[in-house]
Amino acid sequence: MHHHFDTEIDLHGCHVDEAIREIERVLYRPKPQSMLIIHGNGTGALKKAVREFIAGNSYVRDYIFGEDINFPGCDGVVIVYT
């Protein structure tokens, strides 16, 4: 199965503030898009922060957690639509 996203963001190794800035850089572009955000699991802090940011952001039209659709990477990814 092949998946295509307009943008893929790999946040491995980022601190929470860096990760949010990187998401914002892409999220606030003017045209609608799809994004695969790879946050991984680690301690869970980045995953929690990214998912809370996405869930509460008015620029996000829809989002799907990887584990909800058995997407490769499962609970280490979130798919975002703007």
TASULWO-V535928 format. One record per helix or strand of 3 or more residues. SS is the DSSP state (a for helix, b for strand). FROM is the first residue (numbers start at 0). TO is the last residue. If there is no record, write none. Layout:
# TASULWO-V535928
ss->SS from->FROM to->TO
ss->SS from->FROM to->TO
This chain:
# TASULWO-V535928
ss->b from->6 to->9
ss->a from->15 to->26
ss->b from->33 to->37
ss->a from->44 to->54
ss->b from->61 to->64
ss->a from->65 to->67
ss->a from->73 to->75
ss->b from->76 to->80
